[in-house]
């Protein structure tokens, strides 16, 4: 497989001085094990910390009137979670650039985790190659500038994790989900689930599966406790 360095650099709008760093950023451990080369895991570790810092700084100055640590934490988690980071990689059409081992399938949630790791690795590689300003520019241009559109297209399934981050940051306890009812025929069931926080029923959601009902309950709970339209 030919690693298309120039194509990737054109897409991310950053030219590497050390081209090897870019290749390592796209090297999954499955490929590294087969070819006895370096994987992107160390870069992922570094990039995760840099990403967290840059997004935290961005939110700190953007929401100057927001003095609720829990709300800032929720916004940060929305941006640095799997789906938005995976969305950036897919929107940039960089999926095909990943170096994967034989038999690795890029489908579903597992693929999104690969893309999330790649984004973080790329941040780490850019930081090592060009410093904090280069890494900041990449994150701002590809993640933060699209915060609103990412919220619409990529974050709608993160209600449960966002709710947990918010409640834990505000010391409200871990949300629990309780099945209240199951109605309708077996081929078209309707589930009703309540989300309980600190022993109190906060919201009730419905859906054609327990998972969908739980997400709906979490969405309603977030809207209620943060007083935001979600």
Secondary structure, 3 states (H helix, E strand, C coil): CCCCHHHHHHHHCCCCCCHHHHHHHCECHHHHHHHCCCCCHHHHHHHHHHHHHHHHHHHHHHCCCCCCHHHHHHHHHHHHCHHHHHHHHHHCCCHHHCECCCCCCCCHHHHHHHHHHHHHHHHHHHHHHHCHHHHHHHHHHHCHHHHHHHHHHCCCCCHHHHHHHHHHHCCCCCCEEEEEEEECCHHHCEEEEEEEECCEEEEEEEECCHHHHHHHHHHHHHHHHHCCCC
